[in-house]
Amino acid sequence: MEDEVRKKLTFHDVQDDSASESCSRSLVSITVSTDSANERLESSELSSEEVRILQADEDDTSADLTSDFDNENDAARFGPCSPAIAEPVCESDEGKKKIIKSIIHQITTQKKPIYRCQLPIFIMEPRSLLEKLTDFFAYSPVLLPIGTLESPKLRFLEVLRFYLSAWHLQIPKGVKNPFNPVLGEVFRCSYGQRDDAMEVIVEQITHHPPSSAFAAWNVKHRVAMEAYVRPHIRLAGNNVETVLHGNLVGHLFEHDEMYVCTYPKYIVKGILFGTLQMELGGKTSISCESTGYHAEIEFKSSNQLSNSISTVVVAKVKHASEKKTTLYALRGNWDSQIWITDSTSKQESLFIDVTAVPAVERTLPPEEQQEPHESRKVWGRVMHEIICNDEESALRHKTEIEEVQRHAQAERKKQNAKWIPRHFVLVGDTYKHPGLREKFGLPPEAVHVAASSSRGDTPSSSANSTPEKKPTDASTPSPLAWFKNKLKK
């Protein structure tokens, strides 16, 4: 293993008779790296279980989580919280053939477009996408002291420094796909200690289209960030691109400043030929309307036919008063060093070296304080089985979770129920954490809350929405009862 970003996490005893003997029953320390693990692929033939899953409803990959997991005992059947993350698997030629065969099977037999195809279980990263989104705050110490700076220009440059600091954590060596969060899934964590900790909460907000919202804050430093993200996947030749719609918004409440940032594209190269690799690409921006500063950023991706990836990033910092004048020019690599040049003095200096800045450890609430719908509770058993290389059990339990969600979605549709997120509310065309401003002693923003007491796929933005229809047949079993009966059969 190389000295890439490493995190040491532990997971507790797993009360599961089917667990792999290779995993210790005592407290186990897992060293996590973004490098590749040993290849563990057996053959390019699809198992009968994989074929069965490939023939399942195409909504499996973004299935819903409802009150089925609101009961602690019911959630426990899918396994304990196992906060361990395995190393990414670098795909061999044999593994790549298995992926391609799986995708071709879905395209030819189910007529699925490529962006709706499911990936085999062995390529899954054993954690939820919600958890992966919080990697961004591993460098929150760069962000916290910004409010103490008197110069608006210096504050803007520090926000830019934070923005460029954590992208390398999002792009592991090897291509891995985290679990698609189920509707209502929540992930909570913090980065740092005590008063200097950045508190983070993420929730899966909608199903069609799938979207997530998160909020992060530190009251002592009067800093907060929030975002609403809608990923869209598209095929681009030999690449698959994930475009993240939505903005990342930073708040410096001490100066009443708001910074609006956009996201780069995530690009998986080598889908049809070449080596499977991941990189960033596209143009992004950071702007602060109150100070007039603006940054134009470009993550330069490699040529589609290239068998290598690019980590080059360039940027220009400007001010609204002189739109054609570049105040600072930046160039470097988002996974190592980025240099900045002052256009007035022509002096170049090191802006940030991400390899020299230690990432802050992520802390999760104790397992007993996590709710049944939190990511580690929902996916705990599947995570454990992937770590233990028990693909068959991981696939089976992942399918059980998805079956519950599909049926719950059908029940909500039958009852005309409306989904209301637990921790976020609709504000205009985005979602915000309603208690965020109150934490800083500020008045709340105007919100739009669905006029329904139940949960559904799409929150209503109108106070005059039609109330949900109550079920008239008392004999209709709940989604959880239906699932338990199915298991007994």
N, C-alpha and C positions, 0 to 999 in steps of 0.2 A: 504493500500500500504506500502511496505517496502522502506527503504532508499537506493534503488538501484539508478542507474544513471537516473537523471531526466533532462529533457530539457523543457523549457517553450517557446512555440512558439505561434504565433497569426495568425489568418486568418481573412480576411476582409469580408465585406458584400457579400453575394452570390446572384447574380441576377438570381434566378431560382425559378419559381413558384412551382416546384415539390419538392423543398427542404423540409426536415423534419422540422416540427414545433418545434421539440426539440432543434434545433440549433438556437441560437439568430441571429437576422438580424444585430445587432451591432457588434462592434469589440469584439471578444471572445477570452479569454485566455484559452488555453488548457494545462493542466499539463500532461506531457508525462512520463510514467514509463515503465520499462521493466517487470513489474509484470502483472498478469492476470486481465482482466476485468470481469464484471459479465457475466455469460453464457447467451446466447441469441438465442439459437437454438429452432426452433419450432417443426420440425418433421424430420424423416429420409427419407421422400418421396421427390423425385426430382420434382421440379416445371417444368411446361411446358417450361419455358424459359431456365432452366438449361439443359433440354433434348435437346432443339434446339441447344444450344451452344456445347454440347457434340458431336453432330452430324456434327459440322462444320469442316472445313478443319483442319487437325492436325497441320498445321503450325501456327495456331492462337497464340500459346504461345510464339512465337518468331517472330511475324510479323514485318513488316518494316514501318519506318517513312520516307517519302520522302518530296518533295517540296509541298505536299498537305498542310503541316502545316507551310510553309514558309510565308504565308500571315497572318498578325495579326488578321484580321477579321475572317478568316476561322478557325484559331486555337481557337478563343474565343467561338465558338459554342460548344466546348467540356467542357466549364466551366472555371472559373477564377482560378488564382493561389491561392491555399489554403494550405499554408505551415503548416499544422497541422498533427500530427501523433498520431493515436489512440493507446490505450494500446493493447497488445497482448491478444487474447482470449485463455484461458486455456480450452482445449477440454474436454467436458463431454463424458460419454459413448454414449449418444444420438448423439452428434456431430461426434464422431468417426465413428459410424455406417453410418452416412450420407456421410462421406468422403469415407469409404470403398465401400459403395453402388455406389457412383459416379465413383470410379475407376473401379469397376467390370463392370459397365455399358459400359464404354469405351473399356475395354478389350474384352468383349463378343460381343458387337455390331459392333465395329469399328476395332477390331483386333489390337489395339494399344499396343505396349510394355509399360510396366509400367512407364518407364522414360519419355514417351511422353504424359502421361495422365495429364489432367488439374485438378486443385483443385477447389472446390466450392468457391464462392466469399467470404463467411464468414471467410475463413481461410487466406485471403489476408491481408498482412501488407500494410496499405495505404501510400505507397511511392515506388519509383522506386528502383531497384537494384543498379542503379548508385549512388543514394543518400546514400544507405546503405554502399557502398564501401568507402565512405569518412569518415565513423565513425572512421576509423583507425587513423585519424589525430587529434582526440580530445585530444591526449596527445602529440601534437607537441612541447610544451615547453620543454619536455624531450630531444627532438632532436636538437633544435636550438643552444644551447650553446656548442655542442660537438666540433665544430671547434676550440674553444679556448684552448682545452686541448693539451698539448705538447706531451704526451705519446701516441704512436699508440695503446698500450695495453688498456689504459684507454678509448680511443676513441672507440675501438671495444666493450668494455664492455658497454659503454653508448648506442651504436647502438643496442646491444642485449637487454638492458633494455627497450628501446623504442619499439622494436619488441614484447616483451612480455607484454607490458602494456595495449594494447587495445583490446585483443581478447574477453574479457568479454562483450564488447559492441556489438560484432557481434552475440552473442548467447543469445537471450532473453529467459525469462522463458515462456514456452509455445511455440508451433511451429507455426510460421507465415511465409508466402511466399510473398516477395515483388513482385511488378509488373515486368514482363520481359520487359526490355527496347526495344523499337522499333528502327529499324535501323536509325541512324542519331540523335538519342536523345542525349541531352547534359545536364549535370548538373554542375553548377559552384557554388562555395562557398569559404569561407575563415574561418580560425580558428585563433583567436587572434585579436589584435588591432594594427593598423598603421604599423610601421616598423617591428613589431614582429609577424605579421600575416602570416600564411601559406596559400598561394593561391592555390586552387585546381580546376582542370577541368577534367571532365570525359566524355567520348563519347562512344556510342555503335558503334563499328567499322564494324562488319560483321554479317551476318545472318546465313550462313551455313559454319562452325559452328558458333553459337553465341559467340561473344567475345567483350570485353570492353578494353579500354585503358585509363589511367589517368596519369596526371602529377601534381606535387605539388612543390612549391618553396618558398624560402625566400631569397631575394637578399642581405639584410643586413647581414645575418649570412652565406651567401654563401652555403646554403643547399638546396638540391632538391631530389625528389623521383619520380620515374616513373615506370609504370607497364603495362603489356599486359596480360589479363586474359581470359582464355578459360575454362569455367566450363563444366564438363562432369558428368552426373548423371548415377549411376548404382545401381541396386538392389543387396543387399548382405544379403540374408536370411530375417530376420525380420527388416532389416535396409535399408534405402536409403542413399547412400553416394554421396556427391558432391565433386569431385576431381577438384581442380583448377590448370590447366596447365598454365605455364608461370612463370615469375620471378618478384619479387619486387626488384627494383634496387635503392639504395641510393647513393647520391653523396655528398662528402665533398670537394667542389672545392678549398677550402683554402689549402688543403693538397694533392689535386689530387688523392683522394681515392674513390674507387667504391665498394660498398657492395652489394652482390647478395644474395637475400633471396628467399626461397621457401615457399609455403603455406601448412598448414595442411588441412586435409579433414573435411568437415562438415558432420556430421552423424545425421540423423533423426532416432531415435529408436522407436520400437513399431508400425510399419506399419500394421502388421497382428494381433499381440496380445500384451498385456501389455500397458503401458502408453506412449503416444506420447511425446517424449522428444528430445532435441538436444544437441550434444556435439561435441568436436573436437577430432581428432585422427590422427595418422600417424607420420612419421619422416620428419623433415624439417632441413634446414641448413642455416647458414649465413657464407659467406666467403669474405675475402678481399685479393685479389691477391697481391696487392702492399706491404702490411704489413705482409702477411703470416699467419694471424690469421684466425681461422675457428671454428665454433660452430656446434655441432651436437645436435639437439633438438628432443625430442619425446613427443608428446601429447598422453598420455596413455588413450585409450578409454576403456569403460567397456565391459564385456562379452555380446555377442548378446542376451543371454537368461536373462540377468540381468534386473531388473525393476528399476535400478538406473543409474545415469550417473557419469562419472569420470571427474574431472577437474585437474588431476595430470599432471604435466609437469616436465621433467628432461632434463638436458643439460650438455654438456662437452665442455669446451673451450680448444683448442689446438693451436700449432704453427707448421708451415711447417717444421721447423728445427728439431722438436722432435715430429713426428707424433704419436708415441705411448705413449707420456706423456700427461696426463691431467693436465692443469694448474689450472683450476677452475671447480668445479662440482656444479651444481645448482639443486634444487629440491623444489617443492612446488605446489601451485595451481594457475592456470592462472586467476582465478576469485577472488583471495585474496592475499596471501603472497607467495613470492618466496625467498628462502634462498640460499646463495652462500658460498662455502667452498674453501679456498685457500689450494691447495694441498701441498704447502711448509710449511706453518705455521700451517695447520690443523685448523685454526680458521674459525668459521662459523659466518656469519653476514646477516642481512636482506638486500636483494638485491632490492626488490620493494614490496610495499604494494599498490595494485591498488585501494583498498577501501579508502586509505588516500590521494590519488593524485586527485585533482579536475579536471574534464574534462572541456576543453575549449569549450565555446559556439560556435556553428556554425552560421555564418552570410551569408545570401543570398543577391544577388543584389536586389534592389527595384523591385517590380513587373513590373513597367513600363519600366525597363531596361532589363527585361528578354525577350529573343527571343521566337518566337512561337514554336520552336522545343525543348525548354528546358523542363525538366521533370515536373516541377510544372505547366507549361502551358498545356502540353499534358495530364497529369493525374489529373489536378486540380479538375474537377467536380467529378470524380470517388472517389478521396480521400475524398472529402467532404461528399459524400453519404455513404461511408463506416463508416466514423466517426459518422454520424447521424443514423447508423443502417438501412439505406434504401437500402437493398440488391437488391431489384428488379431493382431500378433505376441504381444502381452501375453496375449491370450485363449488363443492356441494353446499357449504355454509354460505358462501356469497350468493348462491342461487336462492337459498331459503330466505335471505333478507330481501332479495329482489322480488320474490313471489309475494311476500307480505305487502310490499309497496304497490305492486301492480293491482292486487285485489283491493287494497285500501283506496287507491285512486278510482277504481271502478265504483266502489261504494260511495265515495264523495260525489262522483258525477251523478250517480243515481239519486242522491239526496239533494243535489244542487247546492252543495256546501261551498263556502268561500274560505280560502286560506288566509289566516292572519298570522304573520310572523311573530315570534315571541319577543324579539329584541330590537326590531327595526320597524319603522313606519314609513309610509309613502309621503314624500315631500316633493311636489312637482313631478318630475319624471325620474326621480332617483329615490333611494332609500337611505334613511338616516337613523342613528341611534337616538331615541327621544330623550334620554337622560344625559347626553354628552355635554350640552351647554350648561345644564344645571350644575354639573360637577364643578364648573368654574364660576358659579354665581351669576350666570347669564340667563336671560329670558329664553324660553324654548321657541323653536321655529313653528310656524303654522304647519299642521300635518293633515293628511287625509287618511282616515282609518276606515276599513271595510265595515259596513253595517251588518255584520254577521258574527255570531259568537262561535262559529265552528271554523275549521280549517279547510282550505281548498287550494287550487293551483294558482289562481290569479287574484291578488287583492283588489278590491274595488277602490277607486279614487273618488267616488261620489257618496255623499252622506245619504242620498236618496236611493241607494241600491236596493234591489229587491231582496227581502230577507230570505234566508235559507228555508227550504221546504223541509218540514219535519217528516221523518219516516212514518208512514201510516201503518206498516205491517210490523207489529211487535215481535213476530216470530222470525224476522230477518236476523241472522246471526251477525255479530260484530266481526270485523276483519280478523281480529286475533282469534276469536272462537272458531271461525272458519278454518284458519290455518292449523290450529291445534287438532281439530277433527281430521283434517287431511293427513297430518302426521301419524295419527293413531291408525288410520287405514293402511 
